[in-house]
């Protein structure tokens, strides 16, 4: 069950796996869904850096208003940049092949940087790859968000403990960390 009744699980039925700069997992045929009202900021069917799709949405509702999230790798956006998704629960990305591991629908999702061009983790102090403390902090923060929305979270196998002080204060407050 989600933390707030108007929130929707963005990854219904998925098989989550590890936490790094986001949360990795494999989508079902339900795809990736809008947790609530949001606007598509970036929508790319394929980018070499992710070896798959890259979608960024800005949240337009609730305590996370103004924060952006990304969906990458084995997901293909269903909407162009500029489109507003009015209703939470709307499928916004469908499965596609992941260019890293060839697993259909295997994605990474997480918080995006304010410029929407990269994951938030890559802008945090001390970022040194997807298993660094900065990456694990950002990934765990998105994992908490997924769980708050009623989804199943992944696991942190890095051995690192998140450093919540690295996150922007508004995001820390919205997450309750």
C-alpha positions in Angstrom: 0.0 0.0 0.0 1.3 3.5 -0.8 2.1 6.1 1.8 -0.5 8.4 0.4 -3.7 7.1 -1.3 -3.3 9.3 -4.4 0.2 7.9 -5.1 0.7 5.0 -7.6 3.3 2.2 -7.7 5.6 3.1 -10.6 6.8 -0.4 -11.0 3.8 -2.7 -10.6 4.8 -6.4 -10.3 8.4 -5.8 -11.3 11.4 -7.9 -10.1 13.7 -5.5 -8.3 17.4 -6.2 -7.9 20.3 -4.1 -6.8 20.5 -0.5 -5.7 23.3 1.6 -7.3 22.8 5.2 -8.6 19.2 4.2 -9.0 17.3 1.0 -8.6 17.6 -1.8 -11.1 14.9 -4.3 -11.9 12.9 -6.0 -14.6 9.5 -4.6 -15.6 6.4 -6.7 -16.3 4.1 -6.0 -19.3 2.6 -3.2 -17.1 5.7 -1.1 -17.8 6.8 1.9 -15.8 3.9 4.1 -14.5 3.6 7.7 -13.4 3.5 7.8 -9.6 1.2 10.8 -9.9 1.0 13.9 -12.2 4.3 14.6 -13.9 5.7 16.2 -17.0 8.1 14.5 -19.5 11.3 16.6 -19.6 13.4 14.2 -21.8 12.4 11.3 -24.0 15.0 9.4 -26.0 14.4 6.0 -27.5 18.1 5.1 -27.5 21.2 6.7 -26.1 24.7 5.1 -26.2 25.4 6.1 -22.6 22.5 3.9 -21.3 22.5 1.5 -24.3 18.7 1.9 -24.3 16.1 4.5 -23.5 16.4 7.6 -21.3 13.3 9.3 -20.0 13.1 12.0 -17.4 9.9 13.3 -15.7 9.4 16.2 -13.4 7.0 15.6 -10.5 4.1 18.1 -10.5 2.3 16.9 -7.3 2.8 16.6 -3.6 6.0 16.8 -1.5 8.2 15.9 -4.4 7.0 18.7 -6.7 9.9 19.9 -8.8 12.0 16.8 -8.3 12.8 14.8 -11.4 13.2 11.0 -11.9 14.7 9.0 -14.7 13.9 5.6 -16.3 16.7 4.2 -18.4 18.1 1.2 -20.3 15.4 -1.4 -21.0 12.5 1.1 -21.1 11.1 3.1 -24.0 9.1 6.3 -23.3 5.5 6.4 -24.5 5.4 10.2 -24.5 7.4 13.0 -26.1 9.2 15.7 -24.1 6.7 18.4 -23.0 3.8 16.0 -22.5 2.0 16.2 -19.1 0.8 13.0 -17.6 -2.3 14.1 -15.8 -3.1 10.9 -13.9 -1.0 8.7 -11.6 -1.0 5.1 -12.7 -0.7 5.9 -16.4 1.9 3.7 -18.1 4.6 6.1 -19.3 7.3 3.6 -20.5 7.1 0.1 -22.0 9.7 -2.6 -22.0 12.5 -2.8 -24.5 15.8 -4.7 -24.7 18.5 -3.6 -22.3 21.7 -3.1 -24.2 23.9 -3.9 -21.2 22.6 -7.4 -20.4 20.1 -8.2 -23.2 17.3 -8.7 -20.6 14.0 -7.5 -22.0 12.6 -4.8 -19.7 15.6 -4.6 -17.3 15.7 -1.0 -16.3 17.4 1.5 -14.0 15.3 4.2 -12.4 16.3 6.9 -9.9 16.4 10.6 -9.1 17.5 12.9 -11.9 19.8 15.9 -11.6 18.1 19.4 -11.9 19.4 19.7 -15.5 17.6 16.4 -16.3 20.7 15.3 -18.3 22.1 12.8 -15.8 21.3 10.9 -12.6 21.3 13.0 -9.4 24.0 10.7 -8.0 26.5 11.9 -10.5 26.2 15.5 -9.2 26.7 14.6 -5.5 29.9 15.2 -3.7 32.1 12.1 -3.7 30.5 10.4 -6.7 33.0 7.7 -7.9 31.0 5.2 -9.8 27.7 3.5 -9.3 28.7 1.7 -6.1 30.1 4.8 -4.4 28.5 6.2 -1.2 27.0 9.1 -3.3 25.5 6.6 -5.8 24.1 4.4 -3.0 22.7 7.4 -1.2 20.8 8.5 -4.4 19.7 5.0 -5.3 18.5 4.2 -1.7 16.6 7.5 -1.7 14.7 6.4 -4.9 14.2 2.9 -3.4 12.5 4.6 -0.4 10.3 6.5 -2.9 9.3 3.3 -4.7 8.3 1.7 -1.4 6.4 4.9 -0.3 4.4 4.6 -3.6 3.6 1.0 -2.7 6.2 -0.8 -4.9 8.7 -3.4 -4.0 12.2 -2.1 -3.3 15.6 -3.5 -4.3 18.6 -4.4 -2.2 21.9 -2.7 -1.3 24.7 -5.1 -1.7 27.5 -2.5 -1.8 28.3 -2.5 1.9 27.9 1.3 1.9 25.5 3.1 4.2 23.7 6.1 2.6 24.9 9.6 3.6 21.6 11.5 3.7 23.5 14.8 4.1 24.6 14.5 0.4 21.0 14.9 -0.8 19.3 18.3 -1.4 17.4 19.3 1.7 14.0 19.4 0.0 14.4 15.8 -1.2 15.6 14.6 2.3 12.5 16.3 3.8 10.1 14.8 1.3 11.5 11.3 1.9 11.6 11.7 5.7 15.3 10.9 6.0 
